[in-house]
Protein backbone atom coordinates (compact mmCIF):
# COMPACT_ATOMS: atom_id res chain seq x y z
CA UNK A 1 0.00 0.00 0.00
CA UNK A 2 2.77 2.42 0.90
CA UNK A 3 4.45 1.75 -2.45
CA UNK A 4 1.27 2.70 -4.30
CA UNK A 5 0.99 5.97 -2.41
CA UNK A 6 4.67 6.72 -3.02
CA UNK A 7 4.38 6.05 -6.77
CA UNK A 8 1.20 8.10 -7.01
CA UNK A 9 2.97 11.03 -5.36
CA UNK A 10 5.95 10.70 -7.71
CA UNK A 11 3.60 10.56 -10.70
CA UNK A 12 1.87 13.80 -9.67
CA UNK A 13 5.20 15.55 -9.09
CA UNK A 14 6.56 14.36 -12.44
CA UNK A 15 3.43 15.49 -14.26
CA UNK A 16 3.74 18.95 -12.73
CA UNK A 17 7.41 19.15 -13.65
CA UNK A 18 6.59 18.64 -17.33
CA UNK A 19 3.52 20.88 -17.35
CA UNK A 20 3.42 23.58 -19.98
CA UNK A 21 4.40 27.10 -18.97
CA UNK A 22 2.14 29.66 -20.66
CA UNK A 23 4.08 32.79 -21.48
CA UNK A 24 1.15 35.09 -20.74
CA UNK A 25 0.40 33.57 -17.32
CA UNK A 26 3.73 32.48 -15.86
CA UNK A 27 5.48 34.30 -13.06
CA UNK A 28 9.25 34.79 -12.93
CA UNK A 29 9.96 31.46 -11.22
CA UNK A 30 7.83 29.55 -13.72
CA UNK A 31 9.55 31.28 -16.65
CA UNK A 32 12.96 30.44 -15.22
CA UNK A 33 11.94 26.78 -14.96
CA UNK A 34 12.06 26.67 -18.77
CA UNK A 35 15.47 25.54 -20.00
CA UNK A 36 17.36 28.52 -21.44
CA UNK A 37 15.50 31.24 -19.54
CA UNK A 38 17.39 32.92 -16.74
CA UNK A 39 16.76 35.99 -14.60
CA UNK A 40 17.64 38.51 -17.33
CA UNK A 41 15.45 36.88 -19.99
CA UNK A 42 12.52 36.41 -17.61
CA UNK A 43 12.77 40.09 -16.64
CA UNK A 44 12.65 41.14 -20.31
CA UNK A 45 9.65 38.88 -20.88
CA UNK A 46 7.78 40.25 -17.88
CA UNK A 47 8.59 43.87 -18.85
CA UNK A 48 7.18 43.33 -22.33
CA UNK A 49 4.15 41.49 -21.00
CA UNK A 50 3.27 44.55 -18.87
CA UNK A 51 2.63 46.33 -22.18
CA UNK A 52 0.14 43.63 -23.19
CA UNK A 53 -0.15 39.89 -23.60
CA UNK A 54 1.77 38.20 -26.38
CA UNK A 55 -0.57 37.43 -29.29
CA UNK A 56 1.45 34.54 -30.69
CA UNK A 57 4.99 33.23 -31.01
CA UNK A 58 5.90 35.77 -33.68
CA UNK A 59 4.78 38.64 -31.43
CA UNK A 60 6.95 37.17 -28.65
CA UNK A 61 10.02 36.94 -30.92
CA UNK A 62 9.57 40.49 -32.20
CA UNK A 63 9.03 42.12 -28.80
CA UNK A 64 11.60 40.35 -26.60
CA UNK A 65 15.25 41.10 -27.30
CA UNK A 66 17.35 37.97 -27.59
CA UNK A 67 14.55 35.68 -28.72
CA UNK A 68 14.74 34.48 -32.28
CA UNK A 69 13.47 31.39 -34.04
CA UNK A 70 16.16 29.12 -32.57
CA UNK A 71 15.54 30.18 -28.96
CA UNK A 72 11.79 30.09 -29.45
CA UNK A 73 12.05 26.52 -30.73
CA UNK A 74 14.11 25.52 -27.68
CA UNK A 75 11.64 27.17 -25.31
CA UNK A 76 8.72 25.45 -27.01
CA UNK A 77 10.46 22.06 -26.83
CA UNK A 78 11.00 22.69 -23.10
CA UNK A 79 7.27 23.15 -22.55
CA UNK A 80 6.62 26.85 -23.10
CA UNK A 81 3.42 27.88 -24.84
CA UNK A 82 1.91 31.17 -26.00
CA UNK A 83 -1.82 31.24 -25.34
CA UNK A 84 -1.67 27.47 -24.89
CA UNK A 85 -0.04 26.83 -28.27
CA UNK A 86 3.38 25.38 -28.94
CA UNK A 87 5.57 26.92 -31.62
CA UNK A 88 4.21 25.90 -35.04
CA UNK A 89 6.62 23.80 -37.07
CA UNK A 90 6.61 26.36 -39.88
CA UNK A 91 8.01 29.00 -37.51
CA UNK A 92 10.74 26.70 -36.23
CA UNK A 93 14.18 27.33 -37.69
CA UNK A 94 14.90 25.34 -40.79
CA UNK A 95 18.18 23.52 -41.04
CA UNK A 96 19.53 24.55 -44.38
CA UNK A 97 21.73 22.09 -46.17
CA UNK A 98 25.08 23.45 -47.21
CA UNK A 99 25.51 23.65 -50.96
CA UNK A 100 27.96 21.19 -52.39
CA UNK A 101 31.32 22.71 -53.15
CA UNK A 102 33.09 21.84 -56.35
CA UNK A 103 36.66 20.66 -56.05
N, C-alpha and C positions, 0 to 999 in steps of 0.2 A: 504494500500500500504506500509506504513512504517513497519507494522508487517512482511510483506513478505520479505522486504529487511533485516530486523533484523534477521529473521530466516535463511535466505540464508547466511548471514555473520556468524552466529553461526555454521551452518552446515559446512562451509568451514574451520573454525577454529577447529572444532571437528575432521574433517577428517584429518587435518594436525597433530593434537595431537596424533592420532593413526597410523600415517604413519610408515612404517617400517624404521628402521635405519640399513643401510648396514655397516657392520663392516669395509669394505675396503674403504669406501667413507666418513664416518662420521668424523666430527671434534670433539674436546673435549666436547663442549657443547652438541652436539647431542648424543655422547656416554653417557654423564652423565644424559641425559633425560631418559635413560633406567633404570628401577627399579633395584637397586642392584649394579649399577656402580657409584662409586664416583670418586673424583679426583685422588686417588692413582691408582685405577684400570684403569681408562682411560689413565693415563700416561704410565702404563705398556703396554697397548694395542697399543698406538701410537708409543712407542719405538720399539716394535716388528714389527709393520707395516712398519717402516722405513727400515727394513731389507728385506721387500718384502710383497706383499699381502698375506692374508691368503687364502689357497687353498680351505679349507672346514672347517667344524666344528671341526673335529678331529685335524687338523693342529692348529687351534685356541686354543684348550684345551691343546695341547702339548706345545705350545710356550709361553703361557701367564701363569705365576705363579698365583695360586689362582683360576684358572678356571678348574673345573672338570665337570663331567656329570651333577651333580645337579645344579650348577650355570649356566651352558650352557642352561639347560632346562628352568630355570627361565628367563634368558635373551631372549631366543627364544619366550617364552610365552608373554614377554613384548614388542615384536615387533622387536627384533634384527634379522638380517639375515646375512649370509655369502654368498657373490656373489648372493644375491637375494633369497637364499634358507633358509627356516626355518630348525631347527634341526630335522633330521629324527627321527621318533618314535623309531627305533631300537637303536639309540644312546642315547636316553633318559634313565635316570636311572630307573632300574626296581625295583619295590617294592617287596622285597622278603618276603614271608610269613614265620613267625617263625615256626620252627618245634614244633609239639605238645610234651609237656613234660609228661612223665609218672609219676603218683603219687607215 
